[in-house]
Amino acid sequence: MSNEVTETEPIIQYVDGRDGSESAGCVKNMCNPRKFFYRYFALIFMCLLSFGSYFCYDNPAALQDNFKKDLKISTSTFTQFYAYYSWPNVVLCFLGGYLIDRVFGIRLGTIIFSSMVFTGQIVFGLGAYFNHIWLMNAGRFIFGIGGESLAVAQNTYAVAWFMGKELNLVFGLQLSIARLGSTVNMIVMTPIYDAIGKSGKSGYECLGTALLIASATCLFSLICGIILGFLDKRRTHII
């Protein structure tokens, strides 16, 4: 009986974070869901969930002149890229919230909607690369289905993990990181497009390649969603 107590005691001490080891304290706080540091470590991924979505949402605005020139489209056709994003969200934000609450759950819902954002951007980029406007509109439609529903999932995570005065801080940080995505997009997309043009591509192929490169930010957000789901699952099992 004494041997069994000796074997299990270190595990209990590790989970509770009371083994007295100062050198490993920071790592244990990060891995211990009972510590506040664990929540703020997860907050990093929580904020980055929407970075890719906001970055790619304004790709057309950052490259507006290039869109019109390379695709030979009018202003009306250009604005449809935003219309196809907005139309599904007239009703699908409500549906997305319902699916998170009743069907998918927050973890699976976040991964599904992040995947739709990534898929939509890929389709949008391929449509530009092959100069198919209908395919680009389809990509923006898929992107829109996932984009705003992902914001719902992000807010659901915030409410589940934080409360009181912390919650206002979390909402503010999430919004700041989202707007950072839009700002970075406006800064870097033109240099990316110009660099691709110098490599030999031109016209709609250059534009499509730039949009496909931008999709890497959506993949990054998807990875953050997967990591956050793992952290949330561990937190639920231990607390």
ROVEX-317159 format. One record per residue (C-alpha): residue in three letters; residue number from 1; x, y, z. Coordinates in Angstrom, 2 decimals, padded with zeros to 5 digits. Example, Ala and Ser with C-alpha at 12.3 -4.5 7.8 and 13.67 -1.06 7.14 Angstrom:
residues 2
<site><residu>ALA</residu><num>1</num><east>012.30</east><north>-004.50</north><up>007.80</up></site>
<site><residu>SER</residu><num>2</num><east>013.67</east><north>-001.06</north><up>007.14</up></site>
//
This chain:
residues 239
<site><residu>MET</residu><num>1</num><east>000.00</east><north>000.00</north><up>000.00</up></site>
<site><residu>SER</residu><num>2</num><east>002.83</east><north>002.43</north><up>000.80</up></site>
<site><residu>ASN</residu><num>3</num><east>004.41</east><north>001.77</north><up>-002.59</up></site>
<site><residu>GLU</residu><num>4</num><east>001.17</east><north>002.70</north><up>-004.37</up></site>
<site><residu>VAL</residu><num>5</num><east>000.97</east><north>006.03</north><up>-002.53</up></site>
<site><residu>THR</residu><num>6</num><east>004.58</east><north>006.81</north><up>-003.39</up></site>
<site><residu>GLU</residu><num>7</num><east>003.98</east><north>006.15</north><up>-007.10</up></site>
<site><residu>THR</residu><num>8</num><east>000.84</east><north>008.24</north><up>-007.46</up></site>
<site><residu>GLU</residu><num>9</num><east>001.94</east><north>011.16</north><up>-005.29</up></site>
<site><residu>PRO</residu><num>10</num><east>004.21</east><north>012.87</north><up>-007.90</up></site>
<site><residu>ILE</residu><num>11</num><east>001.38</east><north>012.81</north><up>-010.46</up></site>
<site><residu>ILE</residu><num>12</num><east>-000.98</east><north>014.56</north><up>-008.06</up></site>
<site><residu>GLN</residu><num>13</num><east>001.68</east><north>017.09</north><up>-007.23</up></site>
<site><residu>TYR</residu><num>14</num><east>002.32</east><north>017.79</north><up>-010.91</up></site>
<site><residu>VAL</residu><num>15</num><east>-001.34</east><north>018.37</north><up>-011.73</up></site>
<site><residu>ASP</residu><num>16</num><east>-001.83</east><north>020.66</north><up>-008.74</up></site>
<site><residu>GLY</residu><num>17</num><east>001.46</east><north>022.43</north><up>-009.39</up></site>
<site><residu>ARG</residu><num>18</num><east>002.71</east><north>022.02</north><up>-005.78</up></site>
<site><residu>ASP</residu><num>19</num><east>005.87</east><north>019.94</north><up>-006.14</up></site>
<site><residu>GLY</residu><num>20</num><east>008.04</east><north>022.89</north><up>-005.03</up></site>
<site><residu>SER</residu><num>21</num><east>010.20</east><north>023.01</north><up>-008.15</up></site>
<site><residu>GLU</residu><num>22</num><east>010.83</east><north>026.68</north><up>-008.98</up></site>
<site><residu>SER</residu><num>23</num><east>012.76</east><north>025.97</north><up>-012.17</up></site>
<site><residu>ALA</residu><num>24</num><east>009.80</east><north>024.23</north><up>-013.80</up></site>
<site><residu>GLY</residu><num>25</num><east>007.15</east><north>026.57</north><up>-012.39</up></site>
<site><residu>CYS</residu><num>26</num><east>006.50</east><north>028.50</north><up>-015.58</up></site>
<site><residu>VAL</residu><num>27</num><east>006.12</east><north>025.36</north><up>-017.68</up></site>
<site><residu>LYS</residu><num>28</num><east>003.77</east><north>023.80</north><up>-015.13</up></site>
<site><residu>ASN</residu><num>29</num><east>001.62</east><north>026.91</north><up>-015.00</up></site>
<site><residu>MET</residu><num>30</num><east>001.33</east><north>026.84</north><up>-018.78</up></site>
<site><residu>CYS</residu><num>31</num><east>000.29</east><north>023.18</north><up>-018.72</up></site>
<site><residu>ASN</residu><num>32</num><east>-001.97</east><north>023.37</north><up>-015.67</up></site>
<site><residu>PRO</residu><num>33</num><east>-005.58</east><north>024.37</north><up>-016.48</up></site>
<site><residu>ARG</residu><num>34</num><east>-006.09</east><north>025.43</north><up>-012.85</up></site>
<site><residu>LYS</residu><num>35</num><east>-003.59</east><north>028.27</north><up>-013.25</up></site>
<site><residu>PHE</residu><num>36</num><east>-004.48</east><north>031.65</north><up>-014.75</up></site>
<site><residu>PHE</residu><num>37</num><east>-001.44</east><north>031.47</north><up>-017.03</up></site>
<site><residu>TYR</residu><num>38</num><east>-003.00</east><north>028.51</north><up>-018.87</up></site>
<site><residu>ARG</residu><num>39</num><east>-006.00</east><north>030.64</north><up>-019.83</up></site>
<site><residu>TYR</residu><num>40</num><east>-003.86</east><north>033.49</north><up>-021.10</up></site>
<site><residu>PHE</residu><num>41</num><east>-001.71</east><north>031.05</north><up>-023.04</up></site>
<site><residu>ALA</residu><num>42</num><east>-004.91</east><north>029.80</north><up>-024.72</up></site>
<site><residu>LEU</residu><num>43</num><east>-005.96</east><north>033.42</north><up>-025.28</up></site>
<site><residu>ILE</residu><num>44</num><east>-003.09</east><north>033.78</north><up>-027.77</up></site>
<site><residu>PHE</residu><num>45</num><east>-004.65</east><north>031.15</north><up>-030.03</up></site>
<site><residu>MET</residu><num>46</num><east>-008.13</east><north>032.47</north><up>-029.30</up></site>
<site><residu>CYS</residu><num>47</num><east>-007.20</east><north>035.90</north><up>-030.66</up></site>
<site><residu>LEU</residu><num>48</num><east>-005.41</east><north>034.49</north><up>-033.70</up></site>
<site><residu>LEU</residu><num>49</num><east>-008.49</east><north>032.51</north><up>-034.78</up></site>
<site><residu>SER</residu><num>50</num><east>-009.79</east><north>035.45</north><up>-036.77</up></site>
<site><residu>PHE</residu><num>51</num><east>-006.46</east><north>036.80</north><up>-038.05</up></site>
<site><residu>GLY</residu><num>52</num><east>-006.54</east><north>034.86</north><up>-041.32</up></site>
<site><residu>SER</residu><num>53</num><east>-010.22</east><north>035.59</north><up>-041.91</up></site>
<site><residu>TYR</residu><num>54</num><east>-009.79</east><north>039.35</north><up>-041.58</up></site>
<site><residu>PHE</residu><num>55</num><east>-006.54</east><north>039.29</north><up>-043.56</up></site>
<site><residu>CYS</residu><num>56</num><east>-008.13</east><north>037.58</north><up>-046.55</up></site>
<site><residu>TYR</residu><num>57</num><east>-011.50</east><north>039.33</north><up>-046.31</up></site>
<site><residu>ASP</residu><num>58</num><east>-009.94</east><north>042.58</north><up>-047.54</up></site>
<site><residu>ASN</residu><num>59</num><east>-007.64</east><north>041.06</north><up>-050.18</up></site>
<site><residu>PRO</residu><num>60</num><east>-009.81</east><north>042.58</north><up>-052.94</up></site>
<site><residu>ALA</residu><num>61</num><east>-009.58</east><north>046.04</north><up>-051.36</up></site>
<site><residu>ALA</residu><num>62</num><east>-005.79</east><north>045.83</north><up>-051.09</up></site>
<site><residu>LEU</residu><num>63</num><east>-005.50</east><north>044.85</north><up>-054.77</up></site>
<site><residu>GLN</residu><num>64</num><east>-008.52</east><north>046.64</north><up>-056.21</up></site>
<site><residu>ASP</residu><num>65</num><east>-006.75</east><north>048.16</north><up>-059.23</up></site>
<site><residu>ASN</residu><num>66</num><east>-005.04</east><north>044.86</north><up>-059.98</up></site>
<site><residu>PHE</residu><num>67</num><east>-008.36</east><north>042.98</north><up>-059.79</up></site>
<site><residu>LYS</residu><num>68</num><east>-009.97</east><north>045.31</north><up>-062.34</up></site>
<site><residu>LYS</residu><num>69</num><east>-006.96</east><north>045.34</north><up>-064.65</up></site>
<site><residu>ASP</residu><num>70</num><east>-006.02</east><north>041.65</north><up>-064.57</up></site>
<site><residu>LEU</residu><num>71</num><east>-009.53</east><north>040.22</north><up>-064.62</up></site>
<site><residu>LYS</residu><num>72</num><east>-010.91</east><north>042.98</north><up>-066.87</up></site>
<site><residu>ILE</residu><num>73</num><east>-013.96</east><north>043.47</north><up>-064.67</up></site>
<site><residu>SER</residu><num>74</num><east>-016.15</east><north>046.46</north><up>-063.86</up></site>
<site><residu>THR</residu><num>75</num><east>-016.64</east><north>048.07</north><up>-060.46</up></site>
<site><residu>SER</residu><num>76</num><east>-020.00</east><north>046.33</north><up>-060.20</up></site>
<site><residu>THR</residu><num>77</num><east>-018.44</east><north>042.90</north><up>-060.70</up></site>
<site><residu>PHE</residu><num>78</num><east>-015.70</east><north>043.75</north><up>-058.24</up></site>
<site><residu>THR</residu><num>79</num><east>-018.17</east><north>044.69</north><up>-055.49</up></site>
<site><residu>GLN</residu><num>80</num><east>-019.89</east><north>041.33</north><up>-055.94</up></site>
<site><residu>PHE</residu><num>81</num><east>-016.90</east><north>039.72</north><up>-054.22</up></site>
<site><residu>TYR</residu><num>82</num><east>-018.05</east><north>041.46</north><up>-051.04</up></site>
<site><residu>ALA</residu><num>83</num><east>-021.72</east><north>040.85</north><up>-051.76</up></site>
<site><residu>TYR</residu><num>84</num><east>-021.19</east><north>037.08</north><up>-052.06</up></site>
<site><residu>TYR</residu><num>85</num><east>-019.42</east><north>037.17</north><up>-048.70</up></site>
<site><residu>SER</residu><num>86</num><east>-022.25</east><north>039.11</north><up>-047.03</up></site>
<site><residu>TRP</residu><num>87</num><east>-025.31</east><north>037.36</north><up>-048.46</up></site>
<site><residu>PRO</residu><num>88</num><east>-024.94</east><north>034.05</north><up>-046.58</up></site>
<site><residu>ASN</residu><num>89</num><east>-024.36</east><north>035.88</north><up>-043.31</up></site>
<site><residu>VAL</residu><num>90</num><east>-027.82</east><north>037.45</north><up>-043.37</up></site>
<site><residu>VAL</residu><num>91</num><east>-029.11</east><north>034.19</north><up>-041.88</up></site>
<site><residu>LEU</residu><num>92</num><east>-026.15</east><north>031.84</north><up>-041.45</up></site>
<site><residu>CYS</residu><num>93</num><east>-024.66</east><north>033.58</north><up>-038.41</up></site>
<site><residu>PHE</residu><num>94</num><east>-027.77</east><north>032.51</north><up>-036.51</up></site>
<site><residu>LEU</residu><num>95</num><east>-027.49</east><north>029.01</north><up>-037.94</up></site>
<site><residu>GLY</residu><num>96</num><east>-023.79</east><north>028.86</north><up>-037.13</up></site>
<site><residu>GLY</residu><num>97</num><east>-024.48</east><north>029.75</north><up>-033.51</up></site>
<site><residu>TYR</residu><num>98</num><east>-027.16</east><north>027.07</north><up>-033.34</up></site>
<site><residu>LEU</residu><num>99</num><east>-024.82</east><north>024.46</north><up>-034.81</up></site>
<site><residu>ILE</residu><num>100</num><east>-022.12</east><north>025.33</north><up>-032.27</up></site>
<site><residu>ASP</residu><num>101</num><east>-024.58</east><north>025.09</north><up>-029.38</up></site>
<site><residu>ARG</residu><num>102</num><east>-026.56</east><north>022.02</north><up>-030.41</up></site>
<site><residu>VAL</residu><num>103</num><east>-024.68</east><north>020.00</north><up>-033.02</up></site>
<site><residu>PHE</residu><num>104</num><east>-020.93</east><north>020.48</north><up>-033.38</up></site>
<site><residu>GLY</residu><num>105</num><east>-019.89</east><north>021.89</north><up>-030.05</up></site>
<site><residu>ILE</residu><num>106</num><east>-017.40</east><north>024.72</north><up>-029.75</up></site>
<site><residu>ARG</residu><num>107</num><east>-014.25</east><north>022.73</north><up>-030.56</up></site>
<site><residu>LEU</residu><num>108</num><east>-015.48</east><north>020.93</north><up>-033.67</up></site>
<site><residu>GLY</residu><num>109</num><east>-017.47</east><north>023.98</north><up>-034.78</up></site>
<site><residu>THR</residu><num>110</num><east>-014.37</east><north>026.17</north><up>-034.66</up></site>
<site><residu>ILE</residu><num>111</num><east>-012.36</east><north>023.69</north><up>-036.74</up></site>
<site><residu>ILE</residu><num>112</num><east>-015.17</east><north>023.29</north><up>-039.29</up></site>
<site><residu>PHE</residu><num>113</num><east>-015.68</east><north>027.02</north><up>-039.77</up></site>
<site><residu>SER</residu><num>114</num><east>-011.92</east><north>027.66</north><up>-039.91</up></site>
<site><residu>SER</residu><num>115</num><east>-011.67</east><north>024.98</north><up>-042.57</up></site>
<site><residu>MET</residu><num>116</num><east>-014.44</east><north>026.65</north><up>-044.58</up></site>
<site><residu>VAL</residu><num>117</num><east>-012.60</east><north>029.98</north><up>-044.43</up></site>
<site><residu>PHE</residu><num>118</num><east>-009.41</east><north>028.30</north><up>-045.66</up></site>
<site><residu>THR</residu><num>119</num><east>-011.26</east><north>026.36</north><up>-048.38</up></site>
<site><residu>GLY</residu><num>120</num><east>-013.11</east><north>029.47</north><up>-049.52</up></site>
<site><residu>GLN</residu><num>121</num><east>-009.89</east><north>031.42</north><up>-049.91</up></site>
<site><residu>ILE</residu><num>122</num><east>-008.28</east><north>028.58</north><up>-051.87</up></site>
<site><residu>VAL</residu><num>123</num><east>-011.26</east><north>028.45</north><up>-054.24</up></site>
<site><residu>PHE</residu><num>124</num><east>-011.17</east><north>032.24</north><up>-054.57</up></site>
<site><residu>GLY</residu><num>125</num><east>-007.48</east><north>032.16</north><up>-055.45</up></site>
<site><residu>LEU</residu><num>126</num><east>-007.92</east><north>029.33</north><up>-057.97</up></site>
<site><residu>GLY</residu><num>127</num><east>-010.79</east><north>031.23</north><up>-059.59</up></site>
<site><residu>ALA</residu><num>128</num><east>-008.51</east><north>034.22</north><up>-060.09</up></site>
<site><residu>TYR</residu><num>129</num><east>-005.62</east><north>032.05</north><up>-061.33</up></site>
<site><residu>PHE</residu><num>130</num><east>-007.80</east><north>030.50</north><up>-064.04</up></site>
<site><residu>ASN</residu><num>131</num><east>-009.81</east><north>033.69</north><up>-064.64</up></site>
<site><residu>HIS</residu><num>132</num><east>-013.19</east><north>032.22</north><up>-063.69</up></site>
<site><residu>ILE</residu><num>133</num><east>-015.31</east><north>034.89</north><up>-062.00</up></site>
<site><residu>TRP</residu><num>134</num><east>-018.05</east><north>032.41</north><up>-061.08</up></site>
<site><residu>LEU</residu><num>135</num><east>-015.48</east><north>030.30</north><up>-059.21</up></site>
<site><residu>MET</residu><num>136</num><east>-014.22</east><north>033.36</north><up>-057.37</up></site>
<site><residu>ASN</residu><num>137</num><east>-017.78</east><north>034.22</north><up>-056.32</up></site>
<site><residu>ALA</residu><num>138</num><east>-018.26</east><north>030.65</north><up>-055.12</up></site>
<site><residu>GLY</residu><num>139</num><east>-015.06</east><north>030.94</north><up>-053.08</up></site>
<site><residu>ARG</residu><num>140</num><east>-016.21</east><north>034.16</north><up>-051.45</up></site>
<site><residu>PHE</residu><num>141</num><east>-019.58</east><north>032.53</north><up>-050.66</up></site>
<site><residu>ILE</residu><num>142</num><east>-017.86</east><north>029.61</north><up>-048.92</up></site>
<site><residu>PHE</residu><num>143</num><east>-015.51</east><north>032.04</north><up>-047.19</up></site>
<site><residu>GLY</residu><num>144</num><east>-018.51</east><north>034.03</north><up>-045.96</up></site>
<site><residu>ILE</residu><num>145</num><east>-020.25</east><north>030.96</north><up>-044.53</up></site>
<site><residu>GLY</residu><num>146</num><east>-017.22</east><north>030.23</north><up>-042.38</up></site>
<site><residu>GLY</residu><num>147</num><east>-016.02</east><north>033.77</north><up>-041.64</up></site>
<site><residu>GLU</residu><num>148</num><east>-018.77</east><north>035.23</north><up>-039.47</up></site>
<site><residu>SER</residu><num>149</num><east>-019.65</east><north>031.88</north><up>-037.89</up></site>
<site><residu>LEU</residu><num>150</num><east>-015.99</east><north>031.61</north><up>-036.87</up></site>
<site><residu>ALA</residu><num>151</num><east>-016.38</east><north>034.96</north><up>-035.09</up></site>
<site><residu>VAL</residu><num>152</num><east>-019.34</east><north>033.48</north><up>-033.21</up></site>
<site><residu>ALA</residu><num>153</num><east>-017.19</east><north>030.50</north><up>-032.17</up></site>
<site><residu>GLN</residu><num>154</num><east>-014.41</east><north>032.84</north><up>-031.08</up></site>
<site><residu>ASN</residu><num>155</num><east>-016.78</east><north>034.79</north><up>-028.82</up></site>
<site><residu>THR</residu><num>156</num><east>-018.16</east><north>031.52</north><up>-027.44</up></site>
<site><residu>TYR</residu><num>157</num><east>-014.64</east><north>030.49</north><up>-026.43</up></site>
<site><residu>ALA</residu><num>158</num><east>-014.12</east><north>033.86</north><up>-024.75</up></site>
<site><residu>VAL</residu><num>159</num><east>-017.29</east><north>033.54</north><up>-022.67</up></site>
<site><residu>ALA</residu><num>160</num><east>-016.45</east><north>029.92</north><up>-021.74</up></site>
<site><residu>TRP</residu><num>161</num><east>-012.92</east><north>030.74</north><up>-020.55</up></site>
<site><residu>PHE</residu><num>162</num><east>-013.22</east><north>034.22</north><up>-019.05</up></site>
<site><residu>MET</residu><num>163</num><east>-015.68</east><north>036.18</north><up>-016.94</up></site>
<site><residu>GLY</residu><num>164</num><east>-016.27</east><north>039.55</north><up>-015.34</up></site>
<site><residu>LYS</residu><num>165</num><east>-013.78</east><north>042.31</north><up>-016.09</up></site>
<site><residu>GLU</residu><num>166</num><east>-011.49</east><north>039.84</north><up>-017.86</up></site>
<site><residu>LEU</residu><num>167</num><east>-014.12</east><north>039.31</north><up>-020.55</up></site>
<site><residu>ASN</residu><num>168</num><east>-014.03</east><north>042.93</north><up>-021.70</up></site>
<site><residu>LEU</residu><num>169</num><east>-010.25</east><north>042.73</north><up>-022.04</up></site>
<site><residu>VAL</residu><num>170</num><east>-010.52</east><north>039.52</north><up>-024.05</up></site>
<site><residu>PHE</residu><num>171</num><east>-013.10</east><north>040.96</north><up>-026.44</up></site>
<site><residu>GLY</residu><num>172</num><east>-010.87</east><north>044.00</north><up>-026.93</up></site>
<site><residu>LEU</residu><num>173</num><east>-007.81</east><north>041.88</north><up>-027.65</up></site>
<site><residu>GLN</residu><num>174</num><east>-009.70</east><north>039.72</north><up>-030.12</up></site>
<site><residu>LEU</residu><num>175</num><east>-010.93</east><north>042.78</north><up>-032.00</up></site>
<site><residu>SER</residu><num>176</num><east>-007.44</east><north>044.31</north><up>-032.01</up></site>
<site><residu>ILE</residu><num>177</num><east>-005.85</east><north>041.19</north><up>-033.49</up></site>
<site><residu>ALA</residu><num>178</num><east>-008.64</east><north>040.96</north><up>-036.08</up></site>
<site><residu>ARG</residu><num>179</num><east>-008.06</east><north>044.55</north><up>-037.19</up></site>
<site><residu>LEU</residu><num>180</num><east>-004.33</east><north>043.86</north><up>-037.20</up></site>
<site><residu>GLY</residu><num>181</num><east>-005.04</east><north>041.20</north><up>-039.82</up></site>
<site><residu>SER</residu><num>182</num><east>-006.82</east><north>043.76</north><up>-042.00</up></site>
<site><residu>THR</residu><num>183</num><east>-004.00</east><north>046.26</north><up>-041.54</up></site>
<site><residu>VAL</residu><num>184</num><east>-001.26</east><north>043.79</north><up>-042.39</up></site>
<site><residu>ASN</residu><num>185</num><east>-003.20</east><north>042.79</north><up>-045.49</up></site>
<site><residu>MET</residu><num>186</num><east>-003.27</east><north>046.37</north><up>-046.74</up></site>
<site><residu>ILE</residu><num>187</num><east>000.47</east><north>046.69</north><up>-046.18</up></site>
<site><residu>VAL</residu><num>188</num><east>001.83</east><north>043.43</north><up>-047.59</up></site>
<site><residu>MET</residu><num>189</num><east>-000.45</east><north>042.32</north><up>-050.44</up></site>
<site><residu>THR</residu><num>190</num><east>000.80</east><north>044.87</north><up>-052.99</up></site>
<site><residu>PRO</residu><num>191</num><east>004.49</east><north>044.00</north><up>-052.36</up></site>
<site><residu>ILE</residu><num>192</num><east>003.61</east><north>040.30</north><up>-052.63</up></site>
<site><residu>TYR</residu><num>193</num><east>001.83</east><north>040.91</north><up>-055.92</up></site>
<site><residu>ASP</residu><num>194</num><east>004.77</east><north>042.95</north><up>-057.26</up></site>
<site><residu>ALA</residu><num>195</num><east>007.26</east><north>040.27</north><up>-056.21</up></site>
<site><residu>ILE</residu><num>196</num><east>005.26</east><north>037.58</north><up>-058.01</up></site>
<site><residu>GLY</residu><num>197</num><east>005.12</east><north>039.80</north><up>-061.10</up></site>
<site><residu>LYS</residu><num>198</num><east>008.90</east><north>040.11</north><up>-061.10</up></site>
<site><residu>SER</residu><num>199</num><east>009.24</east><north>036.32</north><up>-060.97</up></site>
<site><residu>GLY</residu><num>200</num><east>007.64</east><north>035.98</north><up>-064.40</up></site>
<site><residu>LYS</residu><num>201</num><east>003.92</east><north>035.64</north><up>-063.80</up></site>
<site><residu>SER</residu><num>202</num><east>001.56</east><north>038.33</north><up>-065.01</up></site>
<site><residu>GLY</residu><num>203</num><east>-002.12</east><north>039.18</north><up>-065.27</up></site>
<site><residu>TYR</residu><num>204</num><east>-004.68</east><north>036.99</north><up>-063.57</up></site>
<site><residu>GLU</residu><num>205</num><east>-002.11</east><north>034.26</north><up>-062.90</up></site>
<site><residu>CYS</residu><num>206</num><east>-000.10</east><north>036.72</north><up>-060.82</up></site>
<site><residu>LEU</residu><num>207</num><east>-003.24</east><north>037.79</north><up>-058.98</up></site>
<site><residu>GLY</residu><num>208</num><east>-004.33</east><north>034.21</north><up>-058.32</up></site>
<site><residu>THR</residu><num>209</num><east>-000.90</east><north>033.29</north><up>-056.98</up></site>
<site><residu>ALA</residu><num>210</num><east>-000.97</east><north>036.24</north><up>-054.59</up></site>
<site><residu>LEU</residu><num>211</num><east>-004.40</east><north>035.18</north><up>-053.28</up></site>
<site><residu>LEU</residu><num>212</num><east>-003.24</east><north>031.59</north><up>-052.83</up></site>
<site><residu>ILE</residu><num>213</num><east>-000.23</east><north>032.80</north><up>-050.84</up></site>
<site><residu>ALA</residu><num>214</num><east>-002.61</east><north>034.85</north><up>-048.67</up></site>
<site><residu>SER</residu><num>215</num><east>-004.51</east><north>031.65</north><up>-047.86</up></site>
<site><residu>ALA</residu><num>216</num><east>-001.55</east><north>030.64</north><up>-045.68</up></site>
<site><residu>THR</residu><num>217</num><east>-002.91</east><north>033.02</north><up>-043.03</up></site>
<site><residu>CYS</residu><num>218</num><east>-006.20</east><north>031.08</north><up>-043.02</up></site>
<site><residu>LEU</residu><num>219</num><east>-004.27</east><north>027.83</north><up>-042.62</up></site>
<site><residu>PHE</residu><num>220</num><east>-002.43</east><north>029.42</north><up>-039.70</up></site>
<site><residu>SER</residu><num>221</num><east>-005.75</east><north>030.33</north><up>-038.06</up></site>
<site><residu>LEU</residu><num>222</num><east>-007.02</east><north>026.77</north><up>-038.64</up></site>
<site><residu>ILE</residu><num>223</num><east>-003.96</east><north>025.40</north><up>-036.84</up></site>
<site><residu>CYS</residu><num>224</num><east>-004.62</east><north>027.82</north><up>-033.98</up></site>
<site><residu>GLY</residu><num>225</num><east>-008.19</east><north>026.49</north><up>-033.81</up></site>
<site><residu>ILE</residu><num>226</num><east>-006.94</east><north>022.89</north><up>-033.57</up></site>
<site><residu>ILE</residu><num>227</num><east>-004.47</east><north>023.80</north><up>-030.79</up></site>
<site><residu>LEU</residu><num>228</num><east>-007.16</east><north>025.73</north><up>-028.93</up></site>
<site><residu>GLY</residu><num>229</num><east>-009.50</east><north>022.75</north><up>-029.20</up></site>
<site><residu>PHE</residu><num>230</num><east>-006.84</east><north>020.53</north><up>-027.63</up></site>
<site><residu>LEU</residu><num>231</num><east>-006.30</east><north>023.03</north><up>-024.79</up></site>
<site><residu>ASP</residu><num>232</num><east>-010.04</east><north>023.31</north><up>-024.19</up></site>
<site><residu>LYS</residu><num>233</num><east>-010.48</east><north>019.54</north><up>-024.13</up></site>
<site><residu>ARG</residu><num>234</num><east>-007.67</east><north>019.18</north><up>-021.58</up></site>
<site><residu>ARG</residu><num>235</num><east>-009.14</east><north>021.96</north><up>-019.47</up></site>
<site><residu>THR</residu><num>236</num><east>-012.56</east><north>020.31</north><up>-019.50</up></site>
<site><residu>HIS</residu><num>237</num><east>-011.18</east><north>016.93</north><up>-018.45</up></site>
<site><residu>ILE</residu><num>238</num><east>-009.01</east><north>018.19</north><up>-015.62</up></site>
<site><residu>ILE</residu><num>239</num><east>-011.12</east><north>020.95</north><up>-014.04</up></site>
//
